């Protein structure tokens, strides 16, 4: 449980910051997916953007926790 908190809480904060920075530059109504306009409401675009940022930050935090293991933990 402790390791999940170490991964999810910082990634939640980074996901929020990443979303704010991304949508400060880009308007959700002007996004294109595969050459077609994304027909999403602003609320849906913000929600999807937040969860994508959170997922990427969580993956980064999980990789950091995985790589910081000591030799004894790896060789068990």
N, C-alpha and C positions, 0 to 999 in steps of 0.2 A: 504494500500500500504506500509505503514511504517513497519508493522509487517512482510510482505512478504520479505522486504529487510533485516530485522533483522534475518530472517530464512535463506534465500537463499545465501546471500553474505558470511557469515562465513562458511556455509556448502560447498560453492564452493571452498574456500581456503583449508578447511580440506579435501575435496574430492581430490584435486590436490596433497596434501601432502600424503594422504593415498595411492593414486595410485603410486606415486614415490617410497614410501617405499615398497609397495607390489611387484612392478615389478623390484625393485632392487634385491630382493631375488629370485623371480620366473621368469623364461623365459616363455613368452607367447606361444612358440611353444611346451613346455613341459607340458601344462595344460591338465588335463583330466576331462571330464564331464560324470558322471554316468559310470565310468570304461572305457570309450572310449576316444581316443585322440580328443581334440577339433580342428576341421579343420577350424581354423580361421586365417586370416592373422594377423601379428603383430599389424597393425594399427587398425583392428577391435577389437582385444583383448584389446588394450589400451583404445579405445573408450568405449567399454562396461564396462571395469574396472573403468574408471573414472565416468561414470554415476551411476554405482552401489555404489561406494564410496560416491558420491554426494548425492544420494538418502538416504543412511543410515545416513549421517551427517545431512541432512535436516530433516529427521524424528526425530533425536535427538534434534535438535534445536527447532522444532515445539512442541515437548513434553515439552521442557523447557519453552517455551512461554505459553503453556497451563497450566502448573503447577504453574507458578508464578502469576496467577490471584489472586486477592484479594477476600475476602468473599463477598463483595458487588457485584462484577462482577459475581460471581458464583450464587448468590441467586437472580439475576434479573429474 
